[in-house]
Amino acid sequence: MYEQQIRENIIFLMFYAAVAMLSLIACCYLLFRRANAFAPYVTPSVRLRRWTAAFFASMTLSHLWYSPIAFLNSREDIMLSYIIGATLDFLILIPIAIIILLVMLQDRRRPLWLVGIMVVPPAVALAVCFFRRSDSLLPQIYTYHLLSGIGLAIYMIRATRQYGRWLRENYADLKHKEVWQSFIVLAIILLVFSIYSLNVKGLVFKYITQVNNIILVCYFLWRVETLSDLSIPVKEPEEEMAATENVEDNDFSLSIRNKIGPLLKQHCEDAQLYLQYDTSITQLAKVIGTNRSYLSNYFATNGTTYNAYINGLRIQHFIKLYREAVAAHQPVITKSLAYQSGFRSYSTFSAVFKQVMGTNATDWMRTMTENEK
């Protein structure tokens, strides 16, 4: 029985070391490779890349710290080692993971120092445990972090919904831009907190924790590589106010605002600017000679968004291409027509088509064919 336990511990330590090596490789990749290997067409956020590399580095250091504990015999030494490890995790690893989730939301820069404040109480409590040589406060500490995790989940749901609205108002192509998958990370964090808070022990739960770490590494690495840098330079309040006053006093700008509809017709619809899959509302505003605020307000006044406007034009372009292909007795390849209409993703096209036309593309084309007979 004792030999079997030793064998199981050795197998787990090998798996544990493999996870540490995975996080180290991911860290080195983000720090030293300049190009984007997984999605070459994406320009990732440098800020997100650095924070994620820091997370992978802290995960590696955490694994290095916990590894020798398996060879300790003294109960007090084991307890103190776990307290120091928990302190490092709660002061470094978990806060960086939360910061990464916040940095993914690029509609505005959220204050990161609040994350630091969140970890001060458990850090003080862990210090007390260390100097007292006692783990009596650990249940309260883990409960605090569990409650903090629940509060974080509530905040992230609200912030992600705001980010989604911002995306729809500024971008037509949302492929790989949305970050709802970050709730997977929140679920993992809550699961780990639950295991600690309920004092769950055993080899199975150790494996579950390491599988969670693998999921975090894979998800963060994929997210860094595929999430485009959408950050917009933030002006100081005085500069923003001055810019607004200058625009309001400029008769030319006012005339441009009143002629946004015709300008959109000329520079976007007739010029087929909507076929460029990743054009933002800011870029379109520059093309027609106005600013983002006026253009956004114009869409809002007309009961639509930039996202709906551009995608509506793309669907109409798709219908035009379809009818031309049918009239010329050419084979109709839906995916090819979708790409020619400005969609980079067929799944995005399918969702937009159903939203605009009230049915999916296949059923619509079948109906059109039957009506023509």
Secondary structure as GFF3:
##gff-version 3
##sequence-region A 1 373
A	DSSP	alpha_helix	2	32	.	.	.	ID=ss1
A	DSSP	alpha_helix	46	66	.	.	.	ID=ss2
A	DSSP	three_ten_helix	67	71	.	.	.	ID=ss3
A	DSSP	alpha_helix	75	88	.	.	.	ID=ss4
A	DSSP	pi_helix	89	93	.	.	.	ID=ss5
A	DSSP	alpha_helix	94	104	.	.	.	ID=ss6
A	DSSP	alpha_helix	113	118	.	.	.	ID=ss7
A	DSSP	alpha_helix	120	132	.	.	.	ID=ss8
A	DSSP	alpha_helix	138	170	.	.	.	ID=ss9
A	DSSP	alpha_helix	182	197	.	.	.	ID=ss10
A	DSSP	alpha_helix	203	226	.	.	.	ID=ss11
A	DSSP	alpha_helix	237	249	.	.	.	ID=ss12
A	DSSP	alpha_helix	251	258	.	.	.	ID=ss13
A	DSSP	alpha_helix	260	264	.	.	.	ID=ss14
A	DSSP	pi_helix	265	270	.	.	.	ID=ss15
A	DSSP	three_ten_helix	273	275	.	.	.	ID=ss16
A	DSSP	alpha_helix	281	288	.	.	.	ID=ss17
A	DSSP	alpha_helix	292	301	.	.	.	ID=ss18
A	DSSP	alpha_helix	306	327	.	.	.	ID=ss19
A	DSSP	alpha_helix	334	340	.	.	.	ID=ss20
A	DSSP	alpha_helix	346	357	.	.	.	ID=ss21
A	DSSP	alpha_helix	361	372	.	.	.	ID=ss22
###
